[in-house]
Amino acid sequence: MNKFDRPPSSRTNLASCIVATVFLVFLIFVVLVVFFTLFKPKDPRIVVSAVQLPTFSISNSTVNFTFSQYVSVRNPNHAVFTHYDSSLQLLYAGNQVGFMFIPAGKIDARHTQYMSATFSVESVPLVAPPNGLPTFADGINNGFQLGPTLELESRLIMAGRVRVLHFFTHHVETRTGCRVAIAASDGSVLGFHC
């Protein structure tokens, strides 16, 4: 028997446990930092692709039309985006003339969902101009007179949550607003800016 073989001391066991604990804490910290850097919840991105007015009429200083808006919603997260409190609001001269709730749904991770909203707007009175100024402007495009235009504003709000690892829940909300120019003569959309 070798006389130099002795059992490890309690100091050596304690030092080994401390080193292993420090290493595990450091490893968990690095994994959490990388995880929340790569999988940090982000707000979805909304892009309005088209605005249309399939029906349009003016009579007795009131406007009746059908408003359609087409959007794409991109979920940039590594988890499913569940939206549940979403709406589309239509304004004319600062007053709400149309409103639509968007049904709850889910958008898969890193996918784009295409949505459309269509609703009728009935008997909206044309706003009387203050100080004799017209409420619709004469539009000019490449030197050609387009005629009087109406300006509408649409506001789309999408709210929901992203649940990461079925444990961490992050509330997200995104919104977009668009100004839409419409020819008062026939209801054609001259352009929109979001």
Secondary structure, DSSP 8 states (H G I E B T S, - for coil): --TT-----HHHHHHHHHHHHHHHHHHHHHHHHHHHHHS-----EEEEEEEE-SSEEEETTEEEEEEEEEEEEE--SSS-EEE-SEEEEEEETTEEEEEEEE--EEE-TT-EEEEEEEEEEEEEE----GGG--SS-EEEETTEEEEEEEEEEEEEEEEEEEEETTTEEEEEEEEEEEEEEEETTT--EEEEE-
